[in-house]
Amino acid sequence: MFREAGPRKELYVPDAAELVEVLELSPKEKAFKFKFRDDRELGHRPGQFVEVSVAGIGEAPISISSSPTRGNIFQLAIRNVGAVTNAIHKLQPGAVVGIRGPFGNGFPLKNLEGKDILFIAGGIGLFPLRSLIQYMIDKRASFGRAILLLGAKSPAERMFTDELASWASNPDIEYHETVDIADNSWKGNVGVITSLIPKIQFDAKRTVAVVVGPPIMYRFVVGELKKKGLDDENIIMSLERRMGCGVGKCGRCQINGVYVCQEGPVFSLAQLRYLREAI
């Protein structure tokens, strides 16, 4: 069913990974910690994804939510939206799933080194962006300013709240957060995530914005970033949608001849200008 150990040689054969821990994030989202049976590292880059298979159910592409700097246990944050993700949500520690990958290009780490990074995450866009945030924290000396803008629909839909608190208290991170709709417990900013952008100042010549969120968010965030003077090459986005096989065979993720699972899911705005309907 699943390969037990050894270097990955076959793209289509999943490797066995054991579920180590489950973290409840919300009624619809959970974070799952996995490790391979042979204790090897996943070998991913921030921004990549894996294909997760559950025996007898199927397979689904899932973004990797943890940094490769965090050892041989990798984390996948998953919303329960279909047959495969529903089956994963029912798993308990000790269960075994199949993992293919990692796939995709990931975030351009070499291009980001030495730059000021503006992280913008809307909703569960935090899941893939978290891998890059963790990477930046673990290799802090390799980057300039770190500015985090995070948005959620409501306080109840904030994810990884303990980690958010640690980022907010980190003196090396400029942390800003908002919710669309507040409740009586919320004392922070209220409004969509684009309302945070005019409030911050940065050097457009040395800043790269990395943006992940729902498709509708991108055009409004891009509009605000362009007002700040950011070049298209310095606006990086991840197209977390429509992927299937992960290896460019099924065609599900194709946009005007470009396979998102292979050439993406990470693109610069300069690249996306030539892909109609991409954002």
N, C-alpha and C positions, 0 to 999 in steps of 0.2 A: 504493500500500500504506500508507505512513505519510506524513503531512504533513511538509514539510521545514522550514518557518519561519513566522514571523509570530505575532500574538496568537491565543490559542486562542478560537475562536468556536463550535465544534461539540463537544458533550460526547461524541459517539460516535466521533469520528475521532481516532485516536492521532497524536501528534507523534513524529517521528523523534528518537531520542536515541542517541548513540554511547557505547559502553562504553570508559571511559578506563583503568580499573585494576581488578584483582581482588585481594582480600586473603583468604587462607585463614584462617578462624577455627577450624574444627574439621573432622573428616571429613564432617559433615553441613551445616555452615554456612559461607557465604562472604559477604563484603561487596563490593559492586559500586559503583564510581564512574561516574556518567553525566554527560553534558552534552548539551544540545540542539545541533542543527546550526547554529543561528543565534546560539549563545552567550548566549541570554537566561537569566535566572534562572527557577527553577521557580516561585517566588512562593508558597511554602507557609508554613504555620505549624507549629510543633512539635505533633506528635500527629496530623497528617493522614496520608493514604495516597494512593497512586497505583495505577492499573491498568496492569500491565506486560504487553504482548503480544509473543509470539514468532511470526513468520510461519509458518503451516502447523501450529502446535501449539495455540495458544489464548491466554487472558488470565487473569491472577491479580491479586488485590488484595495490595499489599505496603506495609507501613508505611515511612515515610521516616525514616531513621536519622540524618540530619545536620541541623544548624540552618540556617535561612535566612541567618544571619549569616556563613556560611562561603563565600559567593560563588556563582558560577554552576554549580559542580560539586556535584551532590547524590548522596547515598549511600543505598543500599538494602542492608540485611543480610537474607539469605534462607536459610531452611532448605530442604533438598532433600526434599520430601515428596510430589511429584506430577509429572504430565507437564510442566506449564509450568515449575515450579521446577527440574526435572531438566534441561530444555532450557537454562534460564538458566545453570545451573551449568556447562554445557559451553561457554559462550561465551568467546571470547578478546577482548582489547582490540582495538578497531576494529570490532567487531560492532555492528549497529544493532537496537534494539528499538523498540516503540511505547509511548508513555506517554500515558495519559489522566489528567487531574486537575491539581492535587491536589483530593481530596474529603474530606468530613467536617468536623467543627467544630474539631478541635484543642484543645489545652489553653487554659484561660482566662487568657491572659497578663496582661490588665489587672487581673484579680482577684488574681493572684499577686504583682504588683509591690508592694514594701514589706513583704511577708510573709516569715516564716521558712518555708523549704520543706523538707519531709521527703520525699526520694525513696526509693521502695521498689521494687526490681526483682527479680523471680524468674526465673531462666533466661533465655530469649530475650525476656522482657519488657523487658530492657535495650535491645533494638533500637529500639522507638519512644520509650522514655524518654530514650535518649541524645540525641535531638534537643533535648529540653527542658534537659537537663543542660548541653549545649554552649551553648545560648542563654543560660542563667543565667550561665555562666562569662564569656561575651563581653559581657554586660550586668550585670556583678557589682554595680555600684553601685545597681541598681534593686531589689535583693532583700536580705532580711535574712540570717539564718543559712541555711547550706546543709548539710543532713545527708543523707548517702547510705548506704542500707542495700542491699547487693547479696547475692544468694544464687545458688549454682549446685549442681548435684547432686554434682559432683566437681571437683577442680582441673583436670582435663583438659577440662572443659566450660565453663571461664571464657572469656568472649569479650572481644575488644579489650584484651588484657592490657597492652599498652604504654600505652594510654589509662587503664586502671585504675590503673596505677602512677603516672601523672602526677596523677590525682585524689587518690590516697592521700597524695602528697607535697605537695599544694597546701594552704598554710596557711589558705586561705579556705573549705576544705571539711572537714567532719567526716565522716570516711570509716570505714565499718564493713562488713566482708565475712565471709561464712560459706559453708561447703560442707556438704552433707548427709553425705557420706562422704569422709573424708580419705585420703590416701596418705602415703608416707614423706616426700614433698617439701613437704607442707603444714604450715605453722607457725601458721596463724591459727585463727579460730573454727571449731568443728564443731557442726553442728545446723541445723535448718530456719530459714528467714529470720525467722520469728516469735520465735525465741529472742533476736534482737538487740534487739527493741523494748523489753523491760523494762530493758535496760541503758542506755538513753539518757534524758536529761531534756530537756524542752522546755516552752515556754509554750503551752498548748492554745488560748489566746485569740488568739494571733498566728501560729499555725502552720497550714499547709495540707499535708496528706499527699497525694502523687501516687503512685499504686500501679499497677503493670503486671506481670502475670505469668500463670501458668496459672489457669484458672477455679477450681480447687480451693483455690488459695492465698488467694483474696479473703476468704472468710468467716472464716478464721483470723486474717488480718491485721486485718480490720475489728474482730474481737473484742478484739484487743490494743490497737488504737488507741482504741476506746471506753473501755477501762479507763484510758487516759491522759487522758480527758476531751475528746477531739475531737468537735466537732459534726458531724452528717451532711453539712452544707454544706461542711465543710472536709476531707472525704475524697473525693478525685478518683480515678476509675478509668477505664481504657481497656478496652473490650470488643473485644479483637483476635480476632474469630472470626466465622465464618459469613457473611462478606460476599461478594457476587457482582459485580453490575454497577457499583456505586458511585454510582448515581443514583436509587435507589429504585424501579426498574422490575421487577426480577426477584423481589423479595419474599423472597429467601433469608435476609436478615439481620433480618427482622421479628420483633419480640418484643412481643406484645400490642398490635399496631397501630403500634408505634414502629419506624421504619427506622433501624437502627444506622448505616448508611452515610451518612445525612443528618443526623439529630439527634445522632449520636455520631461516632466511637466513644467519645468522652470524655463521661462523666457524673459527677455528684456522687452520693454515696450517698443524699442526700435525693431525687434523681430516681429512683434505682434501687429505692427502697423501694416504688414503685408499679408496678414491672415484675417480675412473677413470673418466676422461672426465669432472670433476667438474670445473677445471680451465685449 
